[in-house]
Amino acid sequence: MTVTTIEEAVVENLRLLSQDKQKEVLDFVRFLQQKPVTKHPRRSLLGALAHLNMRVTAEDIAEARREIWKPQ
């Protein structure tokens, strides 16, 4: 089994496309290069819920995790 990088997988699949499709891929790559990267600052869960006047404890979070991940 070989490990393939994303770049290798893209190139391998690109070679299977017609020239018209390859041009579309190139146009898309150029679009992505020009697209500004906008990072949104992360807010803490407590900060996001502050306006609700809720208190979320570590035990509340642990209980929610147990409930979500419990075997079916």
N, CA, C and O atoms as a Tripos MOL2 file, in Angstrom:
@<TRIPOS>MOLECULE
protein
  288   287    72     0     0
PROTEIN
NO_CHARGES

@<TRIPOS>ATOM
      1 N           0.8560   -1.1880    0.0000 N.3       1 MET1
      2 CA          0.0000    0.0000    0.0000 C.3       1 MET1
      3 C           0.8960    1.2430    0.0000 C.2       1 MET1
      4 O           1.8370    1.3360    0.7880 O.2       1 MET1
      5 N           0.6010    2.1800   -0.8740 N.am      2 THR2
      6 CA          1.3970    3.3960   -0.9470 C.3       2 THR2
      7 C           0.6330    4.5610   -0.3350 C.2       2 THR2
      8 O          -0.5930    4.6380   -0.4170 O.2       2 THR2
      9 N           1.3740    5.4490    0.2670 N.am      3 VAL3
     10 CA          0.7850    6.6560    0.8340 C.3       3 VAL3
     11 C           0.8280    7.7300   -0.2430 C.2       3 VAL3
     12 O           1.8880    8.0250   -0.7960 O.2       3 VAL3
     13 N          -0.3180    8.3060   -0.5320 N.am      4 THR4
     14 CA         -0.4180    9.3210   -1.5690 C.3       4 THR4
     15 C          -0.6900   10.6720   -0.9290 C.2       4 THR4
     16 O          -1.5770   10.8140   -0.0870 O.2       4 THR4
     17 N           0.0890   11.6580   -1.3460 N.am      5 THR5
     18 CA         -0.1690   13.0000   -0.8430 C.3       5 THR5
     19 C          -1.3330   13.5920   -1.6330 C.2       5 THR5
     20 O          -1.7100   13.0830   -2.6890 O.2       5 THR5
     21 N          -1.8810   14.6540   -1.1110 N.am      6 ILE6
     22 CA         -2.9640   15.3450   -1.8140 C.3       6 ILE6
     23 C          -2.4830   15.8070   -3.1770 C.2       6 ILE6
     24 O          -3.1930   15.6670   -4.1730 O.2       6 ILE6
     25 N          -1.2870   16.3520   -3.2220 N.am      7 GLU7
     26 CA         -0.7450   16.8340   -4.4970 C.3       7 GLU7
     27 C          -0.6580   15.6990   -5.5130 C.2       7 GLU7
     28 O          -1.0440   15.8640   -6.6700 O.2       7 GLU7
     29 N          -0.1520   14.5520   -5.0780 N.am      8 GLU8
     30 CA         -0.0320   13.4120   -5.9920 C.3       8 GLU8
     31 C          -1.4020   12.9450   -6.4760 C.2       8 GLU8
     32 O          -1.5700   12.6140   -7.6500 O.2       8 GLU8
     33 N          -2.3750   12.9180   -5.5770 N.am      9 ALA9
     34 CA         -3.7230   12.4890   -5.9470 C.3       9 ALA9
     35 C          -4.3460   13.4680   -6.9360 C.2       9 ALA9
     36 O          -5.0070   13.0540   -7.8880 O.2       9 ALA9
     37 N          -4.1380   14.7600   -6.7170 N.am     10 VAL10
     38 CA         -4.6850   15.7660   -7.6300 C.3      10 VAL10
     39 C          -4.0650   15.6130   -9.0120 C.2      10 VAL10
     40 O          -4.7740   15.6030  -10.0180 O.2      10 VAL10
     41 N          -2.7440   15.4930   -9.0580 N.am     11 VAL11
     42 CA         -2.0450   15.3640  -10.3500 C.3      11 VAL11
     43 C          -2.4850   14.0890  -11.0640 C.2      11 VAL11
     44 O          -2.7380   14.1030  -12.2680 O.2      11 VAL11
     45 N          -2.5730   12.9930  -10.3230 N.am     12 GLU12
     46 CA         -2.9830   11.7210  -10.9140 C.3      12 GLU12
     47 C          -4.3750   11.8250  -11.5290 C.2      12 GLU12
     48 O          -4.6020   11.3570  -12.6450 O.2      12 GLU12
     49 N          -5.3020   12.4390  -10.7990 N.am     13 ASN13
     50 CA         -6.6590   12.5810  -11.3050 C.3      13 ASN13
     51 C          -6.7520   13.6290  -12.4050 C.2      13 ASN13
     52 O          -7.5570   13.4940  -13.3270 O.2      13 ASN13
     53 N          -5.9430   14.6610  -12.3130 N.am     14 LEU14
     54 CA         -5.9170   15.7030  -13.3300 C.3      14 LEU14
     55 C          -5.5390   15.1200  -14.6860 C.2      14 LEU14
     56 O          -6.1010   15.5010  -15.7130 O.2      14 LEU14
     57 N          -4.6000   14.2120  -14.6820 N.am     15 ARG15
     58 CA         -4.1370   13.5920  -15.9370 C.3      15 ARG15
     59 C          -5.2370   12.7920  -16.6250 C.2      15 ARG15
     60 O          -5.1670   12.5640  -17.8330 O.2      15 ARG15
     61 N          -6.2360   12.3690  -15.8890 N.am     16 LEU16
     62 CA         -7.3360   11.5880  -16.4640 C.3      16 LEU16
     63 C          -8.3820   12.4640  -17.1490 C.2      16 LEU16
     64 O          -9.2410   11.9590  -17.8730 O.2      16 LEU16
     65 N          -8.3100   13.7780  -16.9200 N.am     17 LEU17
     66 CA         -9.3080   14.6910  -17.4660 C.3      17 LEU17
     67 C          -8.9380   15.1630  -18.8720 C.2      17 LEU17
     68 O          -7.7750   15.1460  -19.2740 O.2      17 LEU17
     69 N          -9.9690   15.5820  -19.6000 N.am     18 SER18
     70 CA         -9.7300   16.2000  -20.9050 C.3      18 SER18
     71 C          -9.0660   17.5580  -20.6930 C.2      18 SER18
     72 O          -9.0560   18.0950  -19.5850 O.2      18 SER18
     73 N          -8.5090   18.1050  -21.7810 N.am     19 GLN19
     74 CA         -7.8490   19.4150  -21.6600 C.3      19 GLN19
     75 C          -8.8260   20.4920  -21.2080 C.2      19 GLN19
     76 O          -8.4520   21.3790  -20.4400 O.2      19 GLN19
     77 N         -10.0770   20.4290  -21.6740 N.am     20 ASP20
     78 CA        -11.0730   21.4200  -21.2490 C.3      20 ASP20
     79 C         -11.2940   21.3610  -19.7400 C.2      20 ASP20
     80 O         -11.3560   22.3910  -19.0680 O.2      20 ASP20
     81 N         -11.4100   20.1460  -19.2220 N.am     21 LYS21
     82 CA        -11.6060   19.9790  -17.7750 C.3      21 LYS21
     83 C         -10.3570   20.3970  -17.0050 C.2      21 LYS21
     84 O         -10.4640   20.9800  -15.9260 O.2      21 LYS21
     85 N          -9.1780   20.1070  -17.5470 N.am     22 GLN22
     86 CA         -7.9360   20.5250  -16.8960 C.3      22 GLN22
     87 C          -7.8730   22.0480  -16.8030 C.2      22 GLN22
     88 O          -7.4080   22.5920  -15.8010 O.2      22 GLN22
     89 N          -8.3430   22.7410  -17.8550 N.am     23 LYS23
     90 CA         -8.3600   24.2040  -17.8270 C.3      23 LYS23
     91 C          -9.3100   24.7070  -16.7410 C.2      23 LYS23
     92 O          -9.0140   25.6890  -16.0610 O.2      23 LYS23
     93 N         -10.4490   24.0340  -16.5790 N.am     24 GLU24
     94 CA        -11.3810   24.4090  -15.5070 C.3      24 GLU24
     95 C         -10.7120   24.2640  -14.1410 C.2      24 GLU24
     96 O         -10.8720   25.1160  -13.2670 O.2      24 GLU24
     97 N          -9.9690   23.1860  -13.9710 N.am     25 VAL25
     98 CA         -9.2630   22.9710  -12.7000 C.3      25 VAL25
     99 C          -8.2470   24.0860  -12.4830 C.2      25 VAL25
    100 O          -8.1470   24.6330  -11.3840 O.2      25 VAL25
    101 N          -7.4950   24.4220  -13.5230 N.am     26 LEU26
    102 CA         -6.5090   25.4980  -13.4220 C.3      26 LEU26
    103 C          -7.1850   26.8270  -13.0720 C.2      26 LEU26
    104 O          -6.6880   27.5750  -12.2300 O.2      26 LEU26
    105 N          -8.3070   27.1170  -13.7120 N.am     27 ASP27
    106 CA         -9.0480   28.3460  -13.4110 C.3      27 ASP27
    107 C          -9.4970   28.3590  -11.9480 C.2      27 ASP27
    108 O          -9.4390   29.3920  -11.2800 O.2      27 ASP27
    109 N          -9.9440   27.2040  -11.4620 N.am     28 PHE28
    110 CA        -10.3960   27.1160  -10.0720 C.3      28 PHE28
    111 C          -9.2390   27.3200   -9.1030 C.2      28 PHE28
    112 O          -9.3800   28.0010   -8.0880 O.2      28 PHE28
    113 N          -8.0930   26.7240   -9.4250 N.am     29 VAL29
    114 CA         -6.9120   26.8960   -8.5680 C.3      29 VAL29
    115 C          -6.5250   28.3650   -8.5060 C.2      29 VAL29
    116 O          -6.2160   28.8820   -7.4330 O.2      29 VAL29
    117 N          -6.5410   29.0330   -9.6440 N.am     30 ARG30
    118 CA         -6.2100   30.4660   -9.6640 C.3      30 ARG30
    119 C          -7.2230   31.2790   -8.8640 C.2      30 ARG30
    120 O          -6.8550   32.2380   -8.1860 O.2      30 ARG30
    121 N          -8.4940   30.8960   -8.9420 N.am     31 PHE31
    122 CA         -9.5250   31.5550   -8.1440 C.3      31 PHE31
    123 C          -9.2270   31.3870   -6.6530 C.2      31 PHE31
    124 O          -9.3090   32.3480   -5.8880 O.2      31 PHE31
    125 N          -8.8810   30.1690   -6.2460 N.am     32 LEU32
    126 CA         -8.5790   29.9150   -4.8350 C.3      32 LEU32
    127 C          -7.3690   30.7010   -4.3620 C.2      32 LEU32
    128 O          -7.3270   31.1520   -3.2170 O.2      32 LEU32
    129 N          -6.3760   30.8690   -5.2420 N.am     33 GLN33
    130 CA         -5.1810   31.6180   -4.8740 C.3      33 GLN33
    131 C          -5.5080   33.0820   -4.6160 C.2      33 GLN33
    132 O          -4.8760   33.7210   -3.7760 O.2      33 GLN33
    133 N          -6.4810   33.6100   -5.3270 N.am     34 GLN34
    134 CA         -6.8340   35.0240   -5.1900 C.3      34 GLN34
    135 C          -7.8440   35.2770   -4.0800 C.2      34 GLN34
    136 O          -7.9830   36.4040   -3.6030 O.2      34 GLN34
    137 N          -8.5400   34.2390   -3.6750 N.am     35 LYS35
    138 CA         -9.5800   34.3680   -2.6480 C.3      35 LYS35
    139 C          -8.9320   34.7300   -1.3130 C.2      35 LYS35
    140 O          -8.0350   34.0280   -0.8460 O.2      35 LYS35
    141 N          -9.3830   35.8180   -0.7050 N.am     36 PRO36
    142 CA         -8.7810   36.1940    0.5860 C.3      36 PRO36
    143 C          -9.1480   35.1840    1.6760 C.2      36 PRO36
    144 O         -10.2570   34.6510    1.7170 O.2      36 PRO36
    145 N          -8.1880   34.9480    2.5410 N.am     37 VAL37
    146 CA         -8.4160   34.0470    3.6630 C.3      37 VAL37
    147 C          -8.9490   34.8820    4.8140 C.2      37 VAL37
    148 O          -8.2630   35.7640    5.3310 O.2      37 VAL37
    149 N         -10.1710   34.5960    5.2050 N.am     38 THR38
    150 CA        -10.7560   35.3240    6.3310 C.3      38 THR38
    151 C         -10.8560   34.3810    7.5150 C.2      38 THR38
    152 O         -11.4960   33.3320    7.4490 O.2      38 THR38
    153 N         -10.2230   34.7720    8.5740 N.am     39 LYS39
    154 CA        -10.2820   33.9810    9.7930 C.3      39 LYS39
    155 C         -11.1990   34.6900   10.7750 C.2      39 LYS39
    156 O         -11.0510   35.8790   11.0560 O.2      39 LYS39
    157 N         -12.1360   33.9330   11.2770 N.am     40 HIS40
    158 CA        -13.0520   34.4770   12.2680 C.3      40 HIS40
    159 C         -12.5190   34.1230   13.6470 C.2      40 HIS40
    160 O         -12.2100   32.9630   13.9190 O.2      40 HIS40
    161 N         -12.4130   35.1060   14.5050 N.am     41 PRO41
    162 CA        -11.9100   34.7950   15.8490 C.3      41 PRO41
    163 C         -12.8650   33.8400   16.5560 C.2      41 PRO41
    164 O         -14.0850   33.9870   16.4780 O.2      41 PRO41
    165 N         -12.2990   32.8790   17.2330 N.am     42 ARG42
    166 CA        -13.1230   31.9230   17.9590 C.3      42 ARG42
    167 C         -13.5410   32.5100   19.2950 C.2      42 ARG42
    168 O         -12.7640   33.1740   19.9810 O.2      42 ARG42
    169 N         -14.7890   32.2470   19.6390 N.am     43 ARG43
    170 CA        -15.2880   32.6630   20.9400 C.3      43 ARG43
    171 C         -15.4340   31.4240   21.8040 C.2      43 ARG43
    172 O         -15.7500   30.3410   21.3120 O.2      43 ARG43
    173 N         -15.2080   31.5920   23.0640 N.am     44 SER44
    174 CA        -15.3830   30.4470   23.9550 C.3      44 SER44
    175 C         -16.8700   30.1130   24.0500 C.2      44 SER44
    176 O         -17.7240   30.9690   23.8220 O.2      44 SER44
    177 N         -17.1630   28.8740   24.3860 N.am     45 LEU45
    178 CA        -18.5500   28.4610   24.5510 C.3      45 LEU45
    179 C         -19.2320   29.3090   25.6110 C.2      45 LEU45
    180 O         -20.3770   29.7260   25.4400 O.2      45 LEU45
    181 N         -18.5310   29.5600   26.6990 N.am     46 LEU46
    182 CA        -19.1230   30.3690   27.7660 C.3      46 LEU46
    183 C         -19.3860   31.7920   27.2830 C.2      46 LEU46
    184 O         -20.4110   32.3820   27.6250 O.2      46 LEU46
    185 N         -18.4740   32.3450   26.4950 N.am     47 GLY47
    186 CA        -18.6750   33.6790   25.9550 C.3      47 GLY47
    187 C         -19.8390   33.7220   24.9880 C.2      47 GLY47
    188 O         -20.5920   34.6950   24.9610 O.2      47 GLY47
    189 N         -19.9930   32.6740   24.1940 N.am     48 ALA48
    190 CA        -21.0800   32.6180   23.2130 C.3      48 ALA48
    191 C         -22.4390   32.4880   23.8910 C.2      48 ALA48
    192 O         -23.4520   32.9250   23.3440 O.2      48 ALA48
    193 N         -22.4650   31.8950   25.0680 N.am     49 LEU49
    194 CA        -23.7320   31.6980   25.7810 C.3      49 LEU49
    195 C         -23.9730   32.7330   26.8790 C.2      49 LEU49
    196 O         -24.9750   32.6600   27.5890 O.2      49 LEU49
    197 N         -23.0780   33.6780   27.0200 N.am     50 ALA50
    198 CA        -23.1620   34.6370   28.1260 C.3      50 ALA50
    199 C         -24.4930   35.3840   28.1390 C.2      50 ALA50
    200 O         -25.0480   35.6330   29.2090 O.2      50 ALA50
    201 N         -25.0080   35.7420   26.9760 N.am     51 HIS51
    202 CA        -26.2530   36.5070   26.9240 C.3      51 HIS51
    203 C         -27.4650   35.6880   27.3680 C.2      51 HIS51
    204 O         -28.5320   36.2520   27.6070 O.2      51 HIS51
    205 N         -27.3140   34.3620   27.4820 N.am     52 LEU52
    206 CA        -28.4150   33.5010   27.9120 C.3      52 LEU52
    207 C         -28.4460   33.3080   29.4270 C.2      52 LEU52
    208 O         -29.3430   32.6540   29.9590 O.2      52 LEU52
    209 N         -27.4620   33.8810   30.1150 N.am     53 ASN53
    210 CA        -27.3480   33.7420   31.5710 C.3      53 ASN53
    211 C         -27.3470   32.2750   31.9970 C.2      53 ASN53
    212 O         -27.9650   31.9000   32.9930 O.2      53 ASN53
    213 N         -26.6300   31.4430   31.2070 N.am     54 MET54
    214 CA        -26.5110   30.0210   31.5310 C.3      54 MET54
    215 C         -25.1410   29.7610   32.1270 C.2      54 MET54
    216 O         -24.1570   30.4120   31.7750 O.2      54 MET54
    217 N         -25.0950   28.8000   33.0350 N.am     55 ARG55
    218 CA        -23.8010   28.3890   33.5730 C.3      55 ARG55
    219 C         -23.5660   26.9580   33.1330 C.2      55 ARG55
    220 O         -24.3150   26.0590   33.5150 O.2      55 ARG55
    221 N         -22.5410   26.7420   32.3420 N.am     56 VAL56
    222 CA        -22.1790   25.4040   31.8730 C.3      56 VAL56
    223 C         -20.9380   24.9810   32.6340 C.2      56 VAL56
    224 O         -19.8920   25.6260   32.5670 O.2      56 VAL56
    225 N         -21.0790   23.8840   33.3580 N.am     57 THR57
    226 CA        -19.9530   23.4000   34.1540 C.3      57 THR57
    227 C         -19.1960   22.3110   33.3910 C.2      57 THR57
    228 O         -19.6760   21.7790   32.3900 O.2      57 THR57
    229 N         -18.0180   22.0030   33.8860 N.am     58 ALA58
    230 CA        -17.2360   20.9180   33.2960 C.3      58 ALA58
    231 C         -18.0080   19.6100   33.4020 C.2      58 ALA58
    232 O         -17.9320   18.7790   32.4970 O.2      58 ALA58
    233 N         -18.7440   19.4120   34.4790 N.am     59 GLU59
    234 CA        -19.5430   18.1980   34.6400 C.3      59 GLU59
    235 C         -20.6720   18.1480   33.6100 C.2      59 GLU59
    236 O         -20.9930   17.0760   33.0970 O.2      59 GLU59
    237 N         -21.2840   19.3110   33.2990 N.am     60 ASP60
    238 CA        -22.3230   19.3510   32.2600 C.3      60 ASP60
    239 C         -21.7530   18.8900   30.9140 C.2      60 ASP60
    240 O         -22.3880   18.1260   30.1870 O.2      60 ASP60
    241 N         -20.5670   19.3600   30.6020 N.am     61 ILE61
    242 CA        -19.9190   18.9930   29.3420 C.3      61 ILE61
    243 C         -19.5640   17.5120   29.3410 C.2      61 ILE61
    244 O         -19.7710   16.8240   28.3410 O.2      61 ILE61
    245 N         -19.0300   17.0160   30.4570 N.am     62 ALA62
    246 CA        -18.6660   15.6000   30.5650 C.3      62 ALA62
    247 C         -19.9070   14.7240   30.4100 C.2      62 ALA62
    248 O         -19.8540   13.6910   29.7420 O.2      62 ALA62
    249 N         -21.0150   15.1240   31.0160 N.am     63 GLU63
    250 CA        -22.2560   14.3580   30.9130 C.3      63 GLU63
    251 C         -22.7630   14.3450   29.4690 C.2      63 GLU63
    252 O         -23.2080   13.3080   28.9780 O.2      63 GLU63
    253 N         -22.6980   15.4840   28.7960 N.am     64 ALA64
    254 CA        -23.1280   15.5530   27.3980 C.3      64 ALA64
    255 C         -22.2580   14.6460   26.5290 C.2      64 ALA64
    256 O         -22.7670   13.9610   25.6420 O.2      64 ALA64
    257 N         -20.9590   14.6400   26.7800 N.am     65 ARG65
    258 CA        -20.0660   13.7570   26.0140 C.3      65 ARG65
    259 C         -20.4050   12.2940   26.2400 C.2      65 ARG65
    260 O         -20.4550   11.5070   25.2950 O.2      65 ARG65
    261 N         -20.6420   11.9250   27.5190 N.am     66 ARG66
    262 CA        -20.9940   10.5380   27.8250 C.3      66 ARG66
    263 C         -22.2900   10.1440   27.0960 C.2      66 ARG66
    264 O         -22.4040    9.0390   26.5660 O.2      66 ARG66
    265 N         -23.2420   11.0500   27.0820 N.am     67 GLU67
    266 CA        -24.5220   10.7790   26.4450 C.3      67 GLU67
    267 C         -24.3730   10.6160   24.9360 C.2      67 GLU67
    268 O         -24.9780    9.7300   24.3330 O.2      67 GLU67
    269 N         -23.5700   11.4710   24.3430 N.am     68 ILE68
    270 CA        -23.3690   11.4250   22.8910 C.3      68 ILE68
    271 C         -22.6220   10.1670   22.4870 C.2      68 ILE68
    272 O         -22.9680    9.5310   21.4910 O.2      68 ILE68
    273 N         -21.5990    9.8020   23.2510 N.am     69 TRP69
    274 CA        -20.7110    8.7070   22.8570 C.3      69 TRP69
    275 C         -21.0740    7.3610   23.4650 C.2      69 TRP69
    276 O         -20.3400    6.3890   23.2830 O.2      69 TRP69
    277 N         -22.2010    7.2800   24.1900 N.am     70 LYS70
    278 CA        -22.5490    5.9860   24.7920 C.3      70 LYS70
    279 C         -22.9000    4.9820   23.6990 C.2      70 LYS70
    280 O         -23.4780    5.3470   22.6750 O.2      70 LYS70
    281 N         -22.5480    3.7150   23.9220 N.am     71 PRO71
    282 CA        -22.8420    2.6660   22.9300 C.3      71 PRO71
    283 C         -24.3490    2.5250   22.7300 C.2      71 PRO71
    284 O         -25.1230    2.6600   23.6780 O.2      71 PRO71
    285 N         -24.7440    2.2610   21.5330 N.am     72 GLN72
    286 CA        -26.1770    2.0950   21.2180 C.3      72 GLN72
    287 C         -26.6460    0.6990   21.4880 C.2      72 GLN72
    288 O         -27.8190    0.3900   21.2780 O.2      72 GLN72
@<TRIPOS>BOND
     1     1     2 1
     2     2     3 1
     3     3     4 2
     4     3     5 am
     5     5     6 1
     6     6     7 1
     7     7     8 2
     8     7     9 am
     9     9    10 1
    10    10    11 1
    11    11    12 2
    12    11    13 am
    13    13    14 1
    14    14    15 1
    15    15    16 2
    16    15    17 am
    17    17    18 1
    18    18    19 1
    19    19    20 2
    20    19    21 am
    21    21    22 1
    22    22    23 1
    23    23    24 2
    24    23    25 am
    25    25    26 1
    26    26    27 1
    27    27    28 2
    28    27    29 am
    29    29    30 1
    30    30    31 1
    31    31    32 2
    32    31    33 am
    33    33    34 1
    34    34    35 1
    35    35    36 2
    36    35    37 am
    37    37    38 1
    38    38    39 1
    39    39    40 2
    40    39    41 am
    41    41    42 1
    42    42    43 1
    43    43    44 2
    44    43    45 am
    45    45    46 1
    46    46    47 1
    47    47    48 2
    48    47    49 am
    49    49    50 1
    50    50    51 1
    51    51    52 2
    52    51    53 am
    53    53    54 1
    54    54    55 1
    55    55    56 2
    56    55    57 am
    57    57    58 1
    58    58    59 1
    59    59    60 2
    60    59    61 am
    61    61    62 1
    62    62    63 1
    63    63    64 2
    64    63    65 am
    65    65    66 1
    66    66    67 1
    67    67    68 2
    68    67    69 am
    69    69    70 1
    70    70    71 1
    71    71    72 2
    72    71    73 am
    73    73    74 1
    74    74    75 1
    75    75    76 2
    76    75    77 am
    77    77    78 1
    78    78    79 1
    79    79    80 2
    80    79    81 am
    81    81    82 1
    82    82    83 1
    83    83    84 2
    84    83    85 am
    85    85    86 1
    86    86    87 1
    87    87    88 2
    88    87    89 am
    89    89    90 1
    90    90    91 1
    91    91    92 2
    92    91    93 am
    93    93    94 1
    94    94    95 1
    95    95    96 2
    96    95    97 am
    97    97    98 1
    98    98    99 1
    99    99   100 2
   100    99   101 am
   101   101   102 1
   102   102   103 1
   103   103   104 2
   104   103   105 am
   105   105   106 1
   106   106   107 1
   107   107   108 2
   108   107   109 am
   109   109   110 1
   110   110   111 1
   111   111   112 2
   112   111   113 am
   113   113   114 1
   114   114   115 1
   115   115   116 2
   116   115   117 am
   117   117   118 1
   118   118   119 1
   119   119   120 2
   120   119   121 am
   121   121   122 1
   122   122   123 1
   123   123   124 2
   124   123   125 am
   125   125   126 1
   126   126   127 1
   127   127   128 2
   128   127   129 am
   129   129   130 1
   130   130   131 1
   131   131   132 2
   132   131   133 am
   133   133   134 1
   134   134   135 1
   135   135   136 2
   136   135   137 am
   137   137   138 1
   138   138   139 1
   139   139   140 2
   140   139   141 am
   141   141   142 1
   142   142   143 1
   143   143   144 2
   144   143   145 am
   145   145   146 1
   146   146   147 1
   147   147   148 2
   148   147   149 am
   149   149   150 1
   150   150   151 1
   151   151   152 2
   152   151   153 am
   153   153   154 1
   154   154   155 1
   155   155   156 2
   156   155   157 am
   157   157   158 1
   158   158   159 1
   159   159   160 2
   160   159   161 am
   161   161   162 1
   162   162   163 1
   163   163   164 2
   164   163   165 am
   165   165   166 1
   166   166   167 1
   167   167   168 2
   168   167   169 am
   169   169   170 1
   170   170   171 1
   171   171   172 2
   172   171   173 am
   173   173   174 1
   174   174   175 1
   175   175   176 2
   176   175   177 am
   177   177   178 1
   178   178   179 1
   179   179   180 2
   180   179   181 am
   181   181   182 1
   182   182   183 1
   183   183   184 2
   184   183   185 am
   185   185   186 1
   186   186   187 1
   187   187   188 2
   188   187   189 am
   189   189   190 1
   190   190   191 1
   191   191   192 2
   192   191   193 am
   193   193   194 1
   194   194   195 1
   195   195   196 2
   196   195   197 am
   197   197   198 1
   198   198   199 1
   199   199   200 2
   200   199   201 am
   201   201   202 1
   202   202   203 1
   203   203   204 2
   204   203   205 am
   205   205   206 1
   206   206   207 1
   207   207   208 2
   208   207   209 am
   209   209   210 1
   210   210   211 1
   211   211   212 2
   212   211   213 am
   213   213   214 1
   214   214   215 1
   215   215   216 2
   216   215   217 am
   217   217   218 1
   218   218   219 1
   219   219   220 2
   220   219   221 am
   221   221   222 1
   222   222   223 1
   223   223   224 2
   224   223   225 am
   225   225   226 1
   226   226   227 1
   227   227   228 2
   228   227   229 am
   229   229   230 1
   230   230   231 1
   231   231   232 2
   232   231   233 am
   233   233   234 1
   234   234   235 1
   235   235   236 2
   236   235   237 am
   237   237   238 1
   238   238   239 1
   239   239   240 2
   240   239   241 am
   241   241   242 1
   242   242   243 1
   243   243   244 2
   244   243   245 am
   245   245   246 1
   246   246   247 1
   247   247   248 2
   248   247   249 am
   249   249   250 1
   250   250   251 1
   251   251   252 2
   252   251   253 am
   253   253   254 1
   254   254   255 1
   255   255   256 2
   256   255   257 am
   257   257   258 1
   258   258   259 1
   259   259   260 2
   260   259   261 am
   261   261   262 1
   262   262   263 1
   263   263   264 2
   264   263   265 am
   265   265   266 1
   266   266   267 1
   267   267   268 2
   268   267   269 am
   269   269   270 1
   270   270   271 1
   271   271   272 2
   272   271   273 am
   273   273   274 1
   274   274   275 1
   275   275   276 2
   276   275   277 am
   277   277   278 1
   278   278   279 1
   279   279   280 2
   280   279   281 am
   281   281   282 1
   282   282   283 1
   283   283   284 2
   284   283   285 am
   285   285   286 1
   286   286   287 1
   287   287   288 2
@<TRIPOS>SUBSTRUCTURE
     1 MET1         2 RESIDUE 1 A MET
     2 THR2         6 RESIDUE 1 A THR
     3 VAL3        10 RESIDUE 1 A VAL
     4 THR4        14 RESIDUE 1 A THR
     5 THR5        18 RESIDUE 1 A THR
     6 ILE6        22 RESIDUE 1 A ILE
     7 GLU7        26 RESIDUE 1 A GLU
     8 GLU8        30 RESIDUE 1 A GLU
     9 ALA9        34 RESIDUE 1 A ALA
    10 VAL10       38 RESIDUE 1 A VAL
    11 VAL11       42 RESIDUE 1 A VAL
    12 GLU12       46 RESIDUE 1 A GLU
    13 ASN13       50 RESIDUE 1 A ASN
    14 LEU14       54 RESIDUE 1 A LEU
    15 ARG15       58 RESIDUE 1 A ARG
    16 LEU16       62 RESIDUE 1 A LEU
    17 LEU17       66 RESIDUE 1 A LEU
    18 SER18       70 RESIDUE 1 A SER
    19 GLN19       74 RESIDUE 1 A GLN
    20 ASP20       78 RESIDUE 1 A ASP
    21 LYS21       82 RESIDUE 1 A LYS
    22 GLN22       86 RESIDUE 1 A GLN
    23 LYS23       90 RESIDUE 1 A LYS
    24 GLU24       94 RESIDUE 1 A GLU
    25 VAL25       98 RESIDUE 1 A VAL
    26 LEU26      102 RESIDUE 1 A LEU
    27 ASP27      106 RESIDUE 1 A ASP
    28 PHE28      110 RESIDUE 1 A PHE
    29 VAL29      114 RESIDUE 1 A VAL
    30 ARG30      118 RESIDUE 1 A ARG
    31 PHE31      122 RESIDUE 1 A PHE
    32 LEU32      126 RESIDUE 1 A LEU
    33 GLN33      130 RESIDUE 1 A GLN
    34 GLN34      134 RESIDUE 1 A GLN
    35 LYS35      138 RESIDUE 1 A LYS
    36 PRO36      142 RESIDUE 1 A PRO
    37 VAL37      146 RESIDUE 1 A VAL
    38 THR38      150 RESIDUE 1 A THR
    39 LYS39      154 RESIDUE 1 A LYS
    40 HIS40      158 RESIDUE 1 A HIS
    41 PRO41      162 RESIDUE 1 A PRO
    42 ARG42      166 RESIDUE 1 A ARG
    43 ARG43      170 RESIDUE 1 A ARG
    44 SER44      174 RESIDUE 1 A SER
    45 LEU45      178 RESIDUE 1 A LEU
    46 LEU46      182 RESIDUE 1 A LEU
    47 GLY47      186 RESIDUE 1 A GLY
    48 ALA48      190 RESIDUE 1 A ALA
    49 LEU49      194 RESIDUE 1 A LEU
    50 ALA50      198 RESIDUE 1 A ALA
    51 HIS51      202 RESIDUE 1 A HIS
    52 LEU52      206 RESIDUE 1 A LEU
    53 ASN53      210 RESIDUE 1 A ASN
    54 MET54      214 RESIDUE 1 A MET
    55 ARG55      218 RESIDUE 1 A ARG
    56 VAL56      222 RESIDUE 1 A VAL
    57 THR57      226 RESIDUE 1 A THR
    58 ALA58      230 RESIDUE 1 A ALA
    59 GLU59      234 RESIDUE 1 A GLU
    60 ASP60      238 RESIDUE 1 A ASP
    61 ILE61      242 RESIDUE 1 A ILE
    62 ALA62      246 RESIDUE 1 A ALA
    63 GLU63      250 RESIDUE 1 A GLU
    64 ALA64      254 RESIDUE 1 A ALA
    65 ARG65      258 RESIDUE 1 A ARG
    66 ARG66      262 RESIDUE 1 A ARG
    67 GLU67      266 RESIDUE 1 A GLU
    68 ILE68      270 RESIDUE 1 A ILE
    69 TRP69      274 RESIDUE 1 A TRP
    70 LYS70      278 RESIDUE 1 A LYS
    71 PRO71      282 RESIDUE 1 A PRO
    72 GLN72      286 RESIDUE 1 A GLN
